[in-house]
Amino acid sequence: MPDVQRIVISNTTPIITLALIQKLVLYKELYGEVLIPPTVKAELLAGGSRAGASEIQNARYIRTAPLLDPRRADLLSDLDRGEAEVIALAMEHNADLVIIDERLARRHAQRVGLYVTGVLGVLLRAKQQALLDEIHPLIHQLRQSGIRFSDAHIKQVLEMADE
């Protein structure tokens, strides 16, 4: 059952990563709706045939939300524009969760009091809610596709998943 009352904001990388393993629908199943800022949508659509481009056009549960004050994202000048807009949008909407994998962006989000998870956290939550039987094969598939996670992080997530 999705957490439809929660406000969830996602960055580009987790969407691409979940699309790579055909699990983007977990956003709908876990959260009901996920918001993205305009730059994230542009980054996804610029990918052409890359994972995430066509999925974003068909995923009605991923909605683009404009920033009320784009200058807020300008203050995060050490991040790329998509990451900065994700954090700014999350602050404007008082988001319950931000899904972002990049380390520096995660630190910024946590510094301003946002609750953060990444794609491994999404997979773990899906397993905990019985939407997935196993996450180890999916993590292996991602690594084979060139997605990098530290061995320590994978070990921790798999222990939490009882795998």
N, C-alpha and C positions, 0 to 999 in steps of 0.2 A: 504494500500500500504506500503510495507516494506521500511525502511530506508536503502536501499542497499549500500549507500555510507558510512555509519557509520561503525566504527570498534567497535564491542561489544565483551566483554570478560565476561565469566560466571564462577562462582565457582560451586562446587558440590551441595551444599544444595538447591539453587534455582532450579536446574534441577530436583533433587529428588522431591522437593515440587510440582513443576508443573506436574511432571509425576504422582504423587499421585492422582491428580484430573483430569488426562487426558487432560492437557492443555499445554503440552510442545510445541505443534505446534504454540503457541503464539510467540515463539522465531522466527520462520520462518515468520509468518504473520507480526510481528512488525519490525524485524531487517533484514530479508533476510538470514543472516548467523551470527552465533555466534561462536567465537573462545574459545577453552579451552586449557589449558596447559596439558602436558602428565600426571602429577600427578592427575589431576582432572579426566581424562579419566580412569586412573587406579583405582581411588577410586570408580567411578561409576561401572566399570566392576567387581570389587571385591564384589559388593553387591549381586551377584548371582541373585536371583529371586526378590530382593528388587526393588521398583520403581526406575527407572532411568537406570538400568542395560541393559534391553533389548531395551528400548527406544533409548538409546544412539547409539546402533548398527544400528538402522533403521533411525535415524534422520540425513540425509545427510546434513542438514543445520547447524549441529553442527560439526565443524571441529577442529581437534587437530592441534595445532601449537607449534612447539618446541621453547624453549627459545634460543635466540642467545647467551646469556651469563648467564648460570645457577647460576653463583656466585652472581648475583644481588638478586636472591631469598634468598641466604644464609644470606644476610644482615638483613632479616626480621625474625630473629631467634625466636622471641616471638610469631610467628604465626605458624599454622601447615603448612606443606609443600605445600599443595594445595592452600591455601590462599596466601602464599608467592609467589608462581609461578603465580597466577592470577595477582597480583599486578605487578610483574616483567614483565610479558608478556604485560600487559596494558601499562606500561612505554615504553617498547621496540617498541610497535606498535603505540604509541601516541593515545591510544584508546579514543573514544568518550564517552564510557559508560562502567562501570564495574558493573556487577550484583552480589552482595554479601550481605549476610544477617548478618554475624557475626559482632558484634559491634566493637571489636578491629581491625579487618581487615578493616572495613569501615573507621575507624579513620585513619589508616595508609594510605589508598588509598586517602582519602581527603587531608591528610597532604602533599602528593606529587602532589596535583593538579588534581586528577582524579575525574570525575563526577561519582557518585555512586547512584545506586538504589538497591532495594531488590525485593523479589517476590511480595510483596504488590504493589510496584511501577509498576511492570510489569502488574499486574492485573488491576490497575487503568488506565494505559495507554491503555490497550486493551479495557476497557470500554469507555474511551474517544474517541477512534477511531471506536467505534461501532462494535468491534469484540466480545464483551460480552454484554448481556443485563443487567446483575447484577453481582456484585462481592461478595455481602454479603453471599449468599449461599455457594460460593466457600471458603470463609474465614471460615465459620462455619464448612464446611467439613474438612478443614485443621486442625482446632482446635480439632475436634473430632478424628482426626488421630494422635493427640499428638504434632502437630506443635504449638509452642508457639509464640505469639505476645503480646505485652502489650495492655491493654485495651485502653490506650490513643492513641497508634499508630493506632489501628483499627478504633477508633472513628474518628481520623483525616482523614484517608483514605476514610472512608465511607462518611464523610462530603464532601470531594473533589469529590467523585463520585455521589453526590446528592442522596445518599441512606439513 
